[in-house]
Amino acid sequence: MASAQDAARKDELAMNELIKQANQNRPQDEMIFGGWLYNRSSTHKPLYLFTEKIWSGDFFNKYPNVIEESASFVQTDRKENGIKSAVVYSRKTSEDPSNHYGYLLAWSDSIQDGKNIRKTYGYCGLLEKFMNIDWDEVEKGLNEASSSFTYIDAYTRTLIKAHIVANVVYAEFD
């Protein structure tokens, strides 16, 4: 059985390869941002893409519709545009609506005064919370965010956390 360290190393190598491929195909005035998404649920139920918002950026490798254990993405755009996106995944642990959960993850990478500014933001809870998302409020939260966060919903005890290292966001959904 592979150790967690072996799995993390495999993930790192896969992300490095995706970013290398994206770098080979991009003009010099483009930036690259990647992400690694981990499904940490003790129920072993998959996450399903519920909705998304892309303010800026194109995907070299897009996140999947279903996450069983882990998944990655690579996004690019011109440096003057920056990268800014959000995704919501859902999970059902039973047919009871009180066991339908949502997880919102947002990220951005921009250049201000010659420096990369990277931020991540998110929250989770009952899926009904994500039926009519106010994307302006999400963008405001992201603009005010930092490079890491942890959010635990008090009612559902669901958790989402993320941190950015260099130009990659690592996010866990539980």
C-alpha positions as CSV (number, residue, x, y, z in Angstrom):
1,M,0.0,0.0,0.0
2,A,1.4,3.4,-1.0
3,S,2.1,5.9,1.7
4,A,0.6,9.4,1.9
5,Q,4.1,10.7,1.1
6,D,4.2,8.5,-2.1
7,A,0.8,9.8,-3.2
8,A,1.8,13.4,-2.5
9,R,5.0,12.9,-4.6
10,K,2.9,11.4,-7.4
11,D,0.5,14.3,-7.3
12,E,3.4,16.8,-7.4
13,L,5.0,15.0,-10.4
14,A,1.7,15.0,-12.3
15,M,1.2,18.7,-11.6
16,N,4.8,19.5,-12.6
17,E,4.2,17.7,-15.9
18,L,0.9,19.5,-16.6
19,I,2.6,22.9,-15.9
20,K,5.6,21.9,-18.1
21,Q,3.3,21.1,-21.0
22,A,1.3,24.3,-20.5
23,N,4.6,26.3,-20.5
24,Q,5.7,24.7,-23.7
25,N,2.6,25.9,-25.5
26,R,2.2,29.4,-24.1
27,P,3.3,32.8,-25.2
28,Q,5.7,34.8,-23.0
29,D,3.0,37.2,-21.9
30,E,0.8,34.5,-20.3
31,M,0.7,33.3,-16.8
32,I,0.0,29.7,-15.5
33,F,-1.9,28.7,-12.4
34,G,-2.6,25.1,-11.3
35,G,-4.7,23.4,-8.8
36,W,-4.9,20.1,-7.0
37,L,-8.3,19.1,-5.5
38,Y,-8.6,16.3,-2.9
39,N,-11.8,14.5,-1.9
40,R,-11.1,13.7,1.8
41,S,-14.6,12.4,2.7
42,S,-14.7,9.5,5.1
43,T,-17.9,8.4,3.4
44,H,-15.9,7.8,0.2
45,K,-18.7,9.4,-1.9
46,P,-17.6,11.3,-5.0
47,L,-17.8,15.0,-5.6
48,Y,-19.8,16.2,-8.6
49,L,-19.4,19.5,-10.4
50,F,-22.4,21.6,-9.6
51,T,-21.6,25.0,-11.1
52,E,-18.6,27.3,-12.0
53,K,-17.7,30.9,-12.7
54,I,-14.8,31.9,-14.8
55,W,-14.1,35.7,-14.6
56,S,-10.8,35.3,-16.5
57,G,-8.5,32.6,-17.8
58,D,-8.6,29.6,-20.1
59,F,-8.1,26.0,-19.1
60,F,-5.1,24.0,-20.5
61,N,-6.5,21.1,-18.4
62,K,-9.9,21.6,-16.8
63,Y,-11.0,20.2,-13.5
64,P,-13.3,17.1,-14.0
65,N,-17.1,16.7,-13.6
66,V,-16.5,14.0,-10.9
67,I,-13.8,13.8,-8.3
68,E,-13.4,10.3,-6.7
69,E,-10.1,10.9,-4.9
70,S,-8.2,13.7,-6.4
71,A,-8.0,15.8,-9.6
72,S,-6.0,18.7,-11.0
73,F,-6.3,21.6,-13.4
74,V,-4.1,24.1,-15.1
75,Q,-5.4,27.5,-16.2
76,T,-3.7,30.2,-18.3
77,D,-4.3,33.7,-19.4
78,R,-2.5,36.9,-20.4
79,K,-0.6,38.5,-17.6
80,E,-2.6,41.8,-17.9
81,N,-5.9,39.8,-17.5
82,G,-4.9,37.6,-14.6
83,I,-6.7,34.4,-13.6
84,K,-9.9,34.3,-11.6
85,S,-12.3,31.4,-11.3
86,A,-14.6,29.6,-8.9
87,V,-16.1,26.1,-8.8
88,V,-18.8,24.4,-6.7
89,Y,-18.8,20.7,-6.1
90,S,-21.6,18.8,-4.5
91,R,-21.8,15.5,-2.5
92,K,-24.8,13.4,-1.5
93,T,-24.3,10.9,1.3
94,S,-28.0,9.8,1.2
95,E,-31.3,10.8,-0.5
96,D,-32.2,13.0,2.5
97,P,-31.7,16.7,1.5
98,S,-30.1,17.3,4.8
99,N,-27.2,15.1,3.5
100,H,-26.6,17.0,0.3
101,Y,-23.6,19.3,0.6
102,G,-21.9,22.0,-1.4
103,Y,-18.3,23.2,-1.5
104,L,-17.3,26.5,-3.2
105,L,-13.6,27.1,-4.1
106,A,-12.4,30.3,-5.7
107,W,-8.9,31.3,-6.7
108,S,-7.1,34.2,-8.4
109,D,-3.6,35.1,-9.6
110,S,-2.8,38.6,-10.8
111,I,0.1,40.9,-11.1
112,Q,0.2,44.2,-9.3
113,D,3.2,46.4,-9.2
114,G,5.3,43.6,-10.8
115,K,4.3,41.1,-8.0
116,N,2.1,38.1,-8.2
117,I,-0.9,38.4,-5.9
118,R,-2.5,34.9,-5.3
119,K,-5.7,34.4,-3.3
120,T,-8.1,31.6,-2.5
121,Y,-11.5,31.7,-0.9
122,G,-14.3,29.3,-0.1
123,Y,-17.1,28.0,2.0
124,C,-19.3,24.9,2.3
125,G,-22.6,23.7,3.8
126,L,-26.0,22.4,2.7
127,L,-26.3,22.3,-1.0
128,E,-29.4,24.6,-0.9
129,K,-27.0,27.4,0.0
130,F,-25.5,27.1,-3.5
131,M,-28.7,27.2,-5.5
132,N,-28.6,31.0,-6.2
133,I,-25.0,32.0,-5.8
134,D,-24.3,35.8,-5.8
135,W,-21.1,35.7,-7.8
136,D,-20.5,39.4,-7.1
137,E,-20.3,38.5,-3.4
138,V,-18.0,35.6,-4.1
139,E,-15.7,37.9,-6.1
140,K,-15.7,40.4,-3.2
141,G,-14.8,37.7,-0.8
142,L,-12.0,36.5,-3.0
143,N,-10.7,40.0,-3.5
144,E,-10.5,40.4,0.3
145,A,-9.0,36.9,0.9
146,S,-5.4,35.7,1.4
147,S,-3.4,32.8,0.1
148,S,-5.0,30.3,2.4
149,F,-8.3,29.6,4.3
150,T,-10.1,26.9,6.3
151,Y,-13.9,26.9,6.6
152,I,-16.0,24.5,8.7
153,D,-19.8,24.8,8.4
154,A,-21.2,24.7,11.9
155,Y,-24.4,22.9,11.0
156,T,-23.2,20.2,8.6
157,R,-19.6,19.9,9.9
158,T,-18.4,19.9,6.3
159,L,-15.0,21.4,5.7
160,I,-13.1,23.0,2.9
161,K,-9.6,24.3,3.1
162,A,-7.0,25.5,0.6
163,H,-3.6,27.1,0.4
164,I,-1.5,28.4,-2.4
165,V,2.2,27.4,-2.9
166,A,3.9,29.2,-5.7
167,N,1.3,29.1,-8.5
168,V,-0.7,26.0,-7.4
169,V,-3.7,25.9,-5.1
170,Y,-4.1,22.8,-3.0
171,A,-7.7,22.3,-1.8
172,E,-9.3,19.6,0.4
173,F,-13.1,18.9,0.6
174,D,-14.4,16.9,3.5
